[in-house]
Amino acid sequence: MISCTEFIPVYSELFKYLEEEKGGYDEVVRYWEYISDTYVADLLGKEVAGKGIRGCWDYWSKSLTEEACDFKMEMDEKEGTFSIDMRKCPSRGMLNSLEHMEPYHDYCGHCLILYARQLKKYGIVEDKVDMSHVDEARCYESYRIKPEFVPENCKGEKLVMDVKASDNEYFHRDFHISGERGLRYVGEKYGDEAVVEYLTRFTNAYYSPLIKKIKENGLSELKNHIENIYKVEKAPDNVECKLTENELYVSVSECPGVKYMKSSGYEPSEWYIEDTRTVNSVIAEKSGYGFEMISYDPENGAAEYRFFVK
């Protein structure tokens, strides 16, 4: 499993893969439109439909706090306006902090397409957008609702939310669904081999520091890494790692990612297993070890696998 806290580099590498291997920048935009019309349409649509600008407030209040953003958000229902002043985006900030990876050149471009594409269905249009400081993890967006789309039950409220990154924990479980949809898109459009190719590329890029540690210190580094994933996911009891001189055996009773997706009404695709199988296989190969996927239950993500000295 790839933790929801590791979703951002997964996304960045997906954009690179689609552009460099599957059709250029136009294909990246097609993917963003796909995510907008499926995933974002459901989440954002539920909030905005019938609520107008207030729906924007409700949606981003949850999302931005779960992502531990540093931001100021304002809503004025009487004026029909809504804005987000992103002082520090933790997602882009995370990419900037990775010394061993380069962010996708237009990483922040996905936000504009994902949300504006859906908001305009409800008469909410962009008023001002400033993306000139995205390389510093800063941006500004404001929207206004067309008068004819203002809900009849509009209360005319004016609200302000000013939040520091330190006020919240970076733990946005919806990223499990976002990451899975990336696998689904690649699998449905390009097939099994492309999913493996994409995840292999991601693993080689993102986990290169981990691979180096495993080469230097052995399977204990991998044991610590796997156990930490489940601690981050608040499910430390869901995994058991047994380390011997020649083997690391891992047993997962339930995958937190699968559990969250299904509780949200989303069914993981047949390719979700590759988040475990392909990623671990590449880590093992690059570290000089063997890997065996013993079992996997798609119903709850329960799994058994092992790494071993060849």
N, C-alpha and C positions, 0 to 999 in steps of 0.2 A: 504494500500500500504506500502511496505517496501522500504525505500529510497535507491537510488543507492549508497549512502554513507554508508549504513549499509550492503552492499552486502558481505563484507569480513567475518563477523561472520556467515552469512547465509551459505556461502560456507564451512567454517570450520566445522560447525555442520552437513552439508550434508555428508562430508567425514566420520565423526564419525558415523553417522547413517548407512551409507552403510557398513562400516566395521563391526560394532557391531551387526547390525540387519539383513543384507542382503548379507552376503557372504564373509566377511573378506576383507583383503587388496586387494585381486585379483579383487573384485568387484569395489573397489575404482579406480583401474587402468583401468578397463573396462569403467568406467564413464569418466575418463580423455581421453581415446581414443575416446569415443563417442563425447565429446566436441571438440576434435581436428579435427575429421573427418567431423563435421558439422559446428559449429560456427567458429572455427579458420581457417578451410580450406577456408571458404568464405572470411573472412576479410584479412587474411594474403596472401592468394592466389591471390587476386585482386592486391595487391601491388607488390608481388615478380614475378609473371608471366611476363616474357619479360623484367624485370628490374634487375633481379639478386640481388646482394648485395645492390644496391641502393633501392630496394623495402623494404629491412629490415630497412634501414634508414628512409624511408618515413613512414612505419608502426609504428615503435617505437617512432619516433619523436612526433607523435600525442598521442599515448597511454601513454607514460611515463610523458608527460607534463600534460595531463588531470588527471593523478593519483598523480600529485604533488610529483614526486620522486626526490630524491637527487642523481644525477648520472652524469657520464661522458660517452659519447657515441662517438665512433670513426669508421670511414669508410674509407677504402682505396681501391678504385675500381681497381687501377693498380695492387695492390698486391692481390686483391680478398678477403679482410678480413673485418670483422665487429665485434665490441665488445661493451659490456655494462658493465661498472663498477658501480654496484648498491651500493652506499654508505649508502643509507637509503631507504628501501622499505616501503612506508607508509601503505601498506596492512598488511604486517607482523608486522610492528610497531604498528598498531592499535590493532592487536590481543595481542601483548605483553603488551599493556597498560591496557587491560581489567582485572581488579583484580578478577572479579567474573566468568571468563571463562578461560579454558585452551585451547590453540590452538591445532588443530589436530596435531598429532605427526610428520606427514610428510607433513605438509601443503604446503611447498615450492616445494615439489616433482612434483606438477602438472605442473609447468612452463616448466620443461624439456620435459615432454611427449607432452604437448599441442603444443609446437612450433617446437621442433626438428623433430617430426613425420611428419610435413608438409613441413618443409624446405628441407628435404632430397629429396623430389619429384622434387625439382628444383636444385638439385646438391649442395645444401648448407649444410655443415656438421659441427658438433661440432669440435672445435679445442682445446679449453681449457675450463673447467668448474670447478669452485671452490665454492662449497656449504657448506664449513666448518664453515661459520659464519652466517648461515641463522637464527639461534636463536637470533642473534643481528641485524636482518633485513638487512644483507649485503650479497652480492654474486657477482660473476664475471662469465661472459660467453663470449666466442669469437667463431666466425664461419669463415669458409673459403669456397669459391665456387670452385668447380672443374673446371679446365680450359675449358672443353668441354661444360660447361653450361654458360660461360660468354656471355652476349648478344652482338650482332654485333655492336650495337649502344652505347656501353659502352664508357663513356667520360673520364674515368680514374681519376675521381675526388677524392680528399682527404678532408674529412670533420671531424670536431670535434665539439661536443656540450657538454658544461659543465654547468649544471643547478643545482641550489639549490632548495630545497623543498619550500622555501618561495617565490620563483619566480612565482609560479602558485597556483591556487585554486584546491583543491581536489574535482573534480566533473567530473566523468567519466560515462556518460549516458549509455554507452554500457553494464555496469554492470546490467542494467535492463534486457537485453537480456540474459546475463549469468545466472542470478538468475532464470529467467523463464524457461530456458532450464533444470535447475536442477529439477524444478517441473514437467516438461514434461517427463524427464527421469524416475523419480520415478512413476509418474502416468501411463505412458505407460507400464512400466515393472512390476509394483507391485500393481497398482490399486488405487482407491480413498482413501481407508482407510490408505494406506501407506503415501500418501501425507499429510493427516491430522496428522498422527503419527509423521512424520518428522517435520512439522511446529510447532506442539505442543512441541516437544523436543526443537526446536530452541527458541521458545517464552519463555519457562520456563527458559532457560539458559540465553539468551541475555537480556531479558526485566525484569529480577528479580529486579534490582534496581528501575525501574519504578513502578513495582507492589508494592514494599515496600512503595514508596512515595504516591501512590494512597490510600493504606491502612491507611496511616498516615494523609493525607491531603484531601482526597476525589477526586471527578471527575475533579476538576480544574487542577490537575496535568496531567490528561489524555488529557484534552482540550489543554493545553500548548504543550504537546507532539505532538498531531496531527497537530496543527497549525504550529509547527516548521518543521515538515516533508515537508510541502508544501512550507515553506520559503526556506528551503534547496534546494528544487527542482525548485526554482525560479518560483513558481506558487501559491503565497499566496492567490490570488483571486479565485482560483479553489475550495476552501473549506470554508464552513461556519459552525461554531460550536455555538450552543445555549445551554447554561448551566442554568438549573433551580435547585431548591433545591433537586429534586429527579431524574433528568434526564440530560444526555448530548446527544443532538441530533446533528448529523453530516450529512451535505449535500455536496457531491462532484460533481461539474459540469463536470469535465473531469479529468481523471487520467494522470498525466505527464508521467508515465511509459508506459501506453498503447499508448499515443500519440507518444512518441519517438520510440517505437518498430515498430509501423505501418509506421511511416515516414521513417524507415530504411528498410522497406520491409519485416518485420518479423511479423507474426500473432501469438499473444498470444494463448496459449492452453486453454482448458476448465478448467484447474486447477488454472489459474491465480487468479481467484476470491478468492481462499483460502488465498492469501497473505493479504486479508482484512478480510474475514469471520473467518477463523480459528485463525489467530493471535489475532484479537480483542476479539473473543469469549474466548480464553484462558486467555488473560489479564483480562477480566471482571471476569471470574470464579475465578481466583487466587486472585483477589482483593476484592471479596465478592459482586460483582454486577452482574446484568443480562445483556444480550446482545441480540439484535434483528437485523438481517439483513433485512431491509425493501425492498430494491430494488437494482439491479445491472444491468448495461447495458454493455455487453461485447464489444460493438462497440467502446466505448470511455472510459470505466471504470467509468462512472458516477454512483454514488451510494448514498443511504440513509441508515443510520443505527443509532441505539441509544444504549446507556448504561443507566441502570436504577437501582434504589434502589429496592431490592427484598423485 
